[in-house]
Amino acid sequence: MYRHDHAGRTLITLAGEMDLTTARLVTAALTACLQDVPRTTELDVDVDLTAVTFCDAGGLNAFLAASRQATDTGATLKLHYPPPIMTRIIEITGSGHLLEALHRTRLRGLGVRVGVCGAGTAHLPVTGPYH
């Protein structure tokens, strides 16, 4: 885990697997990041997931909790470059608000409906043998 702060923006770079054990570390790092800034200061927290190889429900819950905490403090939290399987989990669970806007635009181009969908489902592109 790497953290870089610069002028109202924080970049957190994660690598490896995110499971129940490592999710606690990520939660602690994101909480510390959000608590380091006075409530009167705007803060954007960008989480680079390029090097993340696995993320289970524990990891997603860590990001959802951090997103709620960021909203409560007036900050924003966005995920960048998640692995494809993690992107699908984020979309299926209606958690697309976590994704950086450029990534959401690319997903729309692939036929993926982004955002909170009815009954917690997302419309994914039809590919493979069922097409």
Disulfide bonds with the S-S distance in Angstrom:
none
